[in-house]
Amino acid sequence: MATSPPYPTHPTGPAEGAPRRPAHWWQRKWVRYGTLVTLLAISGLVILALVRQQTGTEGFLVGLGLAVLPVPLLVAAFRWLDRVDPGPWRNLLFAFAWGACAAALIAIVANSFATRWIATTTADPTNADTLGATVIAPIVEESAKAAAVLLVFLFRKRDFTGIVDGVVIAGVTATGFAFTENILYLGTAFGTDQLSGDRGLMSVTAATFFVRVVMSPFAHPLFTVLTGIGFGVAALSAERHHVRRVLLPLAGLLLAMGMHAMWNGSSSFGDFGFFAVYATFMVPAFALLTGLVIWTRQRELRTVRAELPAYAAAGWLSGPEPYVLGSMQARRIARKYAARHLGKPAARSVAEYEAYATSLAFLRHRGRDGRAGADFVVRERELLHELWRRRDVARPALAYAARATAPVPVVPVPPPWPAYGHTHSEPYWQPYGAATPYPAYNPYRS
């Protein structure tokens, strides 16, 4: 085991005493974060007042209590998909807050204005409602939700590296949007039942809850995930492919709008139009997208197993670590081992070690494909430095996980005569983790 890093952990910075150009006040991190938090808070207060005005206080509380039920399940599902290379929680919090506050506020204001304008222009309120639901709402709502994905794509590039990242950010944004929308619909339904005196399973509230929370909690996430996939594929493209990085997200957004329009228009397809669209399009699309994301997750694990042996050969990782870090089961065993013997802080260190190693594998993979940015070397050394800081805690846990999950080796019985081209002095197999020569690597190679 190496006792010091094979090469320096930090790139050479500016010369000693070199003057640093001061950043403008709007470039400071606290200014940007403060502005974003303030805008989201104002949006939240406005959307709260609008929803409460439409549903009443009692309706708002009932809608809130019912609408919150699917949220933990959906967020947990997206977080599970992101377990290979988990993004920071702040990105998920931003996505949910944007969907629940900013995107919902944009949708309520724009949809109401557009529907009123159509009704005034055509003097046909019924047609205006139908047109608003099938045309205006999909365009406005999907565009508002896509803005969150775009912001993360542009300003958090290190955390947005592929399809899974796009799916997770888009899905959590849509979950927040659906949460606010469900409060509005369920609260309005409760107010209707209060006026009519309906109760129980035959009430409008029960019917709305069944359709929106039980049958289709994944509807909004499903639409917006198509946009997220477009951004995710764009993130896999080299930065010099400007046209591709623009057209792919637009294609995903158009698909999201189209599926959203079909879903909203299903009620106009007859008595069973909703169930026909649900069974024919929504369920198969959900199954296909779920399969795609799971396949992508397995592909990410294969990337980890393929790229990390280079760092093991250089002495940064121990021999079994690429295998352990490429297995979700082995990762979990390593964290449990650390927690059992050294406590929760150690388990947290092991989890961070796994995350940094995964990011390192993805970074090397992008460099091999010619998609590395100008900060490749800086980022690589940062990640290696973070691994080296946690090695004393992580390596024993990962070694235990390797022993616990490795298949039992079967030593072959030598035949009574040598195999063709083989002598008994040669080994039949090589121990796992033996060093393998790797060619020189240039991340900027085309």
C-alpha positions in Angstrom: 0.0 0.0 0.0 1.3 3.4 -1.0 2.1 5.7 1.9 2.0 8.9 0.0 0.2 10.1 -3.2 2.0 9.0 -6.4 2.0 12.7 -7.5 1.0 16.1 -6.0 -2.6 16.5 -5.0 -3.0 20.1 -6.0 -2.2 21.8 -9.3 0.2 24.7 -9.2 -1.7 27.9 -8.5 -0.8 31.5 -9.1 2.7 32.6 -8.3 3.3 33.8 -4.7 2.3 37.4 -4.4 0.6 37.5 -7.8 -2.3 40.0 -7.6 -5.7 38.4 -7.8 -8.4 40.1 -9.8 -11.3 40.8 -7.4 -14.6 39.3 -8.5 -17.6 41.6 -9.1 -20.1 41.6 -6.4 -22.7 39.8 -8.5 -20.2 36.9 -9.0 -19.8 36.2 -5.3 -21.4 32.9 -4.3 -23.4 34.3 -1.4 -24.9 36.9 -3.6 -26.1 34.4 -6.2 -27.4 31.9 -3.6 -29.1 34.7 -1.7 -30.8 36.0 -4.8 -32.0 32.5 -5.8 -33.3 31.7 -2.3 -35.1 35.1 -2.1 -36.8 34.6 -5.5 -37.9 31.1 -4.6 -39.2 32.3 -1.2 -41.2 35.1 -2.7 -42.6 32.7 -5.3 -43.5 30.3 -2.5 -45.4 33.0 -0.6 -47.2 34.2 -3.6 -48.2 30.7 -4.7 -49.3 30.0 -1.1 -51.6 33.0 -1.1 -53.1 32.2 -4.6 -53.8 28.6 -3.7 -55.3 29.5 -0.3 -57.4 32.1 -2.0 -58.9 29.5 -4.4 -59.3 26.7 -1.9 -59.9 28.4 1.4 -58.0 27.7 4.6 -59.7 24.4 5.3 -59.5 23.2 1.7 -55.8 24.2 1.6 -55.0 22.2 4.7 -56.9 19.1 3.4 -55.2 19.4 0.0 -51.8 19.8 1.6 -52.3 16.7 3.8 -53.3 14.6 0.9 -50.9 16.0 -1.7 -47.8 15.4 0.4 -48.4 11.6 0.6 -46.7 10.6 -2.7 -43.8 13.1 -2.4 -41.5 11.0 -0.1 -42.0 7.9 -2.3 -41.2 9.8 -5.5 -38.2 11.6 -4.1 -36.9 8.3 -2.6 -37.3 6.6 -6.0 -35.3 9.3 -7.8 -32.7 9.3 -5.1 -32.4 5.5 -5.5 -31.8 5.9 -9.2 -29.0 8.3 -8.3 -27.2 6.0 -5.9 -24.3 5.2 -8.2 -23.0 8.8 -8.4 -25.3 10.7 -6.0 -25.6 14.4 -6.6 -25.7 16.9 -3.8 -28.9 17.4 -1.9 -28.8 21.1 -2.6 -29.5 20.4 -6.2 -32.6 18.3 -5.3 -33.8 20.9 -2.9 -33.5 23.6 -5.6 -35.3 21.4 -8.1 -38.2 20.6 -5.8 -38.5 24.3 -4.6 -38.4 25.5 -8.2 -41.1 23.1 -9.3 -43.3 23.7 -6.2 -42.9 27.5 -6.2 -41.5 29.2 -9.3 -42.8 26.8 -12.0 -46.2 26.5 -10.3 -46.5 30.3 -10.0 -45.6 30.7 -13.7 -48.1 28.0 -14.7 -51.0 29.5 -12.7 -50.5 33.0 -13.9 -49.8 32.2 -17.6 -52.5 29.5 -17.9 -55.1 31.8 -16.3 -54.1 34.7 -18.5 -54.1 32.6 -21.7 -57.4 31.0 -21.0 -59.1 34.3 -20.3 -57.6 35.8 -23.4 -58.9 32.9 -25.6 -62.3 33.1 -24.0 -62.6 36.9 -24.6 -61.3 36.6 -28.1 -63.5 33.7 -29.2 -66.5 34.3 -26.9 -66.5 30.6 -26.2 -65.5 29.8 -22.6 -65.9 26.0 -23.0 -63.6 25.9 -26.0 -61.1 28.2 -24.2 -60.9 25.7 -21.3 -60.3 22.8 -23.6 -57.7 24.6 -25.7 -56.0 25.9 -22.5 -55.7 22.4 -21.0 -54.5 20.6 -24.2 -52.3 23.3 -25.8 -51.5 26.2 -23.5 -50.9 24.2 -20.2 -48.5 21.6 -21.7 -46.3 24.4 -23.3 -46.3 26.6 -20.2 -45.9 24.0 -17.6 -43.2 21.9 -19.3 -41.2 25.0 -20.2 -41.4 26.3 -16.6 -40.2 22.9 -15.2 -37.5 22.6 -17.9 -36.0 25.9 -16.7 -34.8 24.2 -13.5 -33.1 21.4 -15.5 -31.5 24.1 -17.7 -30.2 26.0 -14.7 -28.5 22.9 -13.2 -27.2 21.9 -16.6 -25.6 25.3 -17.1 -24.4 26.2 -13.6 -23.7 22.8 -11.9 -21.9 21.1 -14.7 -19.9 18.9 -12.4 -23.1 17.4 -11.0 -24.8 17.0 -14.4 -22.8 14.4 -16.4 -25.4 12.0 -18.0 -28.9 10.7 -18.4 -29.5 9.7 -14.8 -28.6 13.2 -13.6 -31.1 14.7 -16.1 -33.8 12.2 -15.1 -33.3 12.9 -11.3 -33.3 16.7 -11.6 -36.3 16.7 -14.0 -38.2 14.1 -11.9 -37.8 16.0 -8.6 -38.7 19.3 -10.2 -41.9 17.7 -11.6 -42.6 16.1 -8.2 -42.5 19.6 -6.6 -44.8 21.0 -9.3 -47.3 18.1 -9.0 -47.3 18.6 -5.2 -48.5 22.2 -5.5 -50.9 21.4 -8.3 -52.4 18.5 -6.2 -53.0 20.9 -3.3 -55.0 23.2 -5.6 -57.0 20.4 -7.1 -57.7 18.5 -3.9 -58.5 21.6 -2.0 -60.9 22.7 -4.7 -62.5 19.3 -4.7 -62.9 19.5 -0.9 -64.6 22.9 -1.2 -67.0 21.4 -3.8 -67.9 18.6 -1.4 -68.5 21.0 1.4 -71.1 22.8 -0.7 -72.8 19.6 -2.0 -72.6 17.7 1.2 -70.9 14.7 -0.4 -68.8 12.4 1.9 -66.8 9.2 1.7 -65.8 7.3 -1.4 -68.4 8.9 -3.6 -67.1 12.4 -3.0 -65.2 14.6 -5.5 -62.2 14.7 -3.1 -62.0 10.9 -3.1 -62.3 10.7 -6.9 -59.6 13.4 -7.4 -57.3 11.7 -4.9 -57.7 8.3 -6.6 -56.9 9.8 -10.1 -54.1 12.1 -9.2 -52.4 10.5 -6.2 -53.1 6.8 -6.5 -53.3 6.2 -10.3 -51.0 8.8 -11.7 -48.5 10.2 -9.2 -45.8 9.7 -11.8 -47.6 11.7 -14.6 -45.8 15.0 -14.2 -42.4 13.3 -13.5 -42.9 11.1 -16.6 -43.5 14.1 -18.9 -40.5 16.2 -17.5 -38.2 13.2 -17.4 -38.3 13.3 -21.3 -36.8 16.8 -21.1 -34.3 15.5 -18.5 -33.2 12.7 -20.9 -32.6 15.3 -23.6 -30.4 17.3 -21.3 -28.7 14.2 -20.1 -27.8 13.0 -23.6 -26.6 16.6 -24.4 -24.3 16.4 -21.3 -22.7 13.2 -22.8 -21.8 15.2 -25.9 -18.6 17.1 -26.2 -18.9 20.8 -25.6 -17.8 21.6 -29.1 -21.0 20.0 -30.4 -23.1 23.1 -29.9 -25.9 22.2 -32.2 -26.4 18.8 -30.6 -26.3 20.2 -27.1 -29.1 22.6 -28.1 -31.3 20.4 -30.2 -31.4 17.3 -27.9 -32.9 19.2 -24.9 -35.4 20.9 -27.3 -36.4 17.5 -28.7 -36.9 16.2 -25.2 -39.0 19.2 -24.3 -41.2 18.8 -27.3 -41.8 15.1 -26.5 -42.7 16.1 -22.9 -45.2 18.7 -24.2 -46.7 16.2 -26.6 -47.2 13.5 -24.0 -48.6 16.1 -21.6 -51.1 17.4 -24.2 -52.2 13.8 -24.9 -52.7 13.2 -21.2 -54.7 16.4 -20.6 -56.8 15.8 -23.7 -57.7 12.2 -22.8 -60.9 13.4 -21.2 -62.2 14.6 -24.5 -61.7 11.2 -26.2 -64.9 9.7 -24.8 -66.1 8.1 -21.6 -63.1 5.8 -21.5 -60.6 8.1 -23.1 -58.6 8.6 -19.9 -58.3 4.8 -19.2 -57.4 4.2 -22.9 -54.6 6.8 -22.8 -53.4 5.6 -19.4 -53.2 1.9 -20.5 -52.0 2.5 -24.0 -49.4 5.2 -23.5 -48.7 6.2 -19.9 -48.0 2.7 -18.4 -45.8 1.5 -21.4 -43.9 4.8 -21.5 -43.4 4.6 -17.7 -42.1 1.0 -18.0 -39.8 1.9 -21.0 -38.3 4.9 -19.2 -37.8 3.0 -16.0 -36.0 0.2 -17.9 -33.9 2.8 -19.7 -32.8 4.5 -16.4 -32.0 1.1 -14.8 -30.0 0.1 -17.8 -28.1 3.4 -17.7 -27.4 2.8 -14.0 -25.9 -0.6 -14.7 -23.9 1.0 -17.5 -22.5 3.5 -15.0 -21.4 0.6 -12.7 -19.6 -1.0 -15.7 -17.9 2.3 -16.4 -16.6 2.4 -12.8 -15.3 -1.1 -13.1 -13.6 -0.3 -16.4 -12.0 3.0 -15.5 -10.8 2.7 -11.9 -8.2 -0.1 -12.5 -5.9 2.5 -14.0 -5.8 4.3 -10.7 -5.3 1.0 -8.8 -2.3 0.3 -11.0 -0.9 3.7 -10.2 -1.3 3.1 -6.4 -4.2 5.4 -5.7 -6.6 2.5 -5.1 -6.1 -1.0 -3.7 -6.5 -3.9 -6.1 -10.0 -5.1 -5.2 -11.5 -1.5 -5.0 -12.6 -1.2 -8.7 -14.7 -4.4 -8.2 -16.2 -3.2 -4.9 -17.0 0.3 -6.2 -18.7 -1.2 -9.3 -21.1 -3.2 -7.1 -24.0 -1.6 -5.2 -24.2 -4.6 -2.9 -20.5 -4.4 -2.1 -20.7 -0.6 -1.5 -23.6 -1.2 1.0 -21.6 -3.9 2.8 -18.6 -1.5 3.1 -20.7 1.3 4.6 -22.4 -1.1 7.1 -19.0 -2.5 8.1 -17.6 1.0 8.8 -20.7 2.0 10.8 -20.6 -1.2 12.9 -16.9 -0.9 13.8 -16.2 2.9 13.7 -19.6 4.6 13.9 -21.7 6.7 11.6 -18.9 9.3 10.8 -16.8 6.5 9.4 -19.8 5.2 7.3 -20.2 8.7 6.0 -16.5 8.8 5.0 -16.9 5.5 3.2 -19.9 6.8 1.3 -18.0 10.0 0.3 -15.1 7.8 -0.8 -17.4 5.8 -3.0 -18.9 8.9 -4.5 -15.6 10.6 -5.2 -14.2 7.4 -6.8 -17.3 7.1 -9.0 -16.9 10.8 -10.1 -13.3 10.0 -10.9 -14.3 7.1 -13.1 -16.8 9.2 -15.0 -14.3 12.0 -15.4 -11.7 9.6 -16.9 -14.4 8.1 -19.1 -15.3 11.6 -20.5 -11.6 12.3 -21.1 -11.2 9.0 -22.9 -14.2 10.0 -25.2 -12.8 13.5 -25.8 -15.5 15.1 -23.7 -13.2 16.4 -20.9 -13.4 20.1 -20.1 -10.4 22.4 -19.7 -10.4 21.7 -16.0 -9.8 18.0 -16.4 -6.4 17.9 -14.6 -7.6 20.2 -11.8 -10.7 18.2 -11.2 -8.9 14.8 -11.3 -6.4 15.9 -8.7 -9.2 17.3 -6.5 -11.0 14.0 -6.6 -7.8 12.0 -5.9 -7.0 14.3 -3.0 -10.4 13.6 -1.5 -9.9 9.9 -1.9 -6.5 10.0 -0.2 -7.9 11.9 2.8 -10.4 9.1 3.4 -8.3 6.1 2.5 -7.4 5.0 6.1 -11.1 4.6 7.0 -12.4 3.5 3.6 -9.9 0.8 2.6 -10.5 -1.6 5.4 -14.2 -1.4 4.9 -13.9 -1.9 1.1 -11.5 -4.8 1.6 -14.0 -6.5 3.9 -16.7 -5.9 1.2 -14.5 -7.4 -1.4 -14.0 -10.6 0.7 -17.7 -10.8 1.5 -18.9 -10.5 -2.1 -16.1 -12.1 -4.1 -17.0 -15.5 -5.7 -15.3 -18.5 -4.1 -12.4 -19.4 -6.4 -12.4 -22.8 -7.9 -8.8 -24.2 -8.3 -8.8 -26.4 -11.4 -7.3 -29.9 -11.1 -4.3 -30.2 -13.5 -5.0 -32.7 -16.3 -2.7 -35.8 -16.5 -1.0 -34.1 -19.5 -0.2 -30.5 -20.2 -2.6 -28.5 -22.2 -1.4 -27.5 -25.7 1.1 -24.6 -25.4 1.0 -24.7 -21.6 3.6 -25.8 -19.1 3.0 -26.8 -15.4 5.3 -24.0 -14.4 2.8 -21.4 -15.5 -0.2 -20.4 -13.3 -3.7 -21.4 -14.5 -5.0 -18.1 -13.2 -3.8 -14.8 -11.9 -4.9 -13.4 -8.5 -7.4 -10.6 -8.7 -5.9 -7.1 -8.4 -2.6 -8.0 -10.1 -1.1 -4.9 -11.6 -1.8 -4.5 -15.3 0.1 -2.1 -17.5 -1.9 0.8 -18.8 -1.0 3.0 -21.8 -0.2 6.6 -21.3 -3.4 8.6 -21.1 -4.1 11.9 -22.7 -7.6 13.3 -21.8 -7.6 15.8 -24.6 -7.0 13.2 -27.3 -9.7 13.3 -30.0 
